Amino acid sequence: MTNTTNGKRTAKVKLTLTKRTVEGLQPADKPWIAWDDRLIGFGVRVQPSGAKSFILNYRIGSGGRKARNRRIAIGRCGRLAPEEARRLAQELLGRVARGQDPAQERADSRGMPTLREAFAEYLTVNPNRKRSTEALYEGQMRYCLGDWLARPLDTITRRDVEARFHRVSQRNGWAVANHIIALLRSVYRRPCVDHEALRNPVDLWLAGGGRYHRAVRRRISTPAETLPRWWEAIEAEVTVAATRDIFWFGMYTGMRRGEIVALSWDRVDLERRVFRVEATKTGEPLELPITRQLAALFERRQDARAGKGATPWVFPSSGGTGHVVELQHLYHRISRAAGTKFWFHGLRNVFITVAERELMLPRSLTKRLVNHARGSDVTESYAADWSVEQLRAPAQRIADRIDELAQGIVPDRVQPGYPWPAPALPVPPEMRFGIAHGSA
């Protein structure tokens, strides 16, 4: 028997829990439970991720259906056989019959966890979560809720959540505020099952009238309007050279933030003037040409590397043990200085807009440059992929055009996408930001 869904509720399933039937249980969009037809209250909870665990439901006291319902986790499927889990469930029911409360005893023995402990447990229960996603969660928790990590969960109140939500909204924007509060809500869910008296403060905030910000798709003005403002704001607000170069790298390539910060020197070939990105969102390694602007940037990073000792990362952290991870704390400062909204993915949007709207380059080429997921376009799939040498001239044209727009130079006519290379626009070398920075 399989589970079915109807609206927000998932239909309950009853069957004899054996090794074969447990392995046959399929995940759904929401968690659901398959109950054993041999032992009342014994079942398997199936998570959307596919994780399965044996559980036991029981009631405390002699109040029948009015008695308080409790649930306790017995163990993960695979670590326990169904027969062994059923035997443990019978032992627990025997303790309940003698007036004991196994779930409360377990919670009391553990004590109230801190937010740091609960967050660590939250990360471990899903083994299929990507490491990059975990790094994002860790960074947001550290930056937005770092002063709460040592606090026991029962000391964080609804008012605390409300105040922090507004504070993060003002400092980091609505998207980060929505995400960190939603993450906090998820972290509380498991401890609220283990500790009967614990209430989820985010649920209390929502029940009291709290609301997430309504998601609004960001739209940007033309690159000619945003690039000069963003460039000046990044120059003024980002004081760490390695971090500032990450923003320039994103502006000149349209690459994703995670792909840039994890770039290592063994993936950079300055002789061939190419670099390679292994860990990409699409799962396909990406090899791209090094433009003049990127060559100047790599030279700056090499000079800084020689002065501080060997490091495998192009953009090392200030501690020198890893690469830069968090940049979001700078977005608000850049936005305020620029007088217009800034976010890192906006650099990718600008790059694509310059390539397709300003220079009229083919969309298939732009997708290759930014490693965008290819659609199911049959005609596009017939053509061979773009080689690095074919990408070199258009990549340089885009980088030069970005320099021109950031400087406020808007020519009357833009050369079409073909043929390559197009005649270069007469821009003095000292006006090109990439070259100017390279000589600094």
Disulfide bonds with the S-S distance in Angstrom:
none
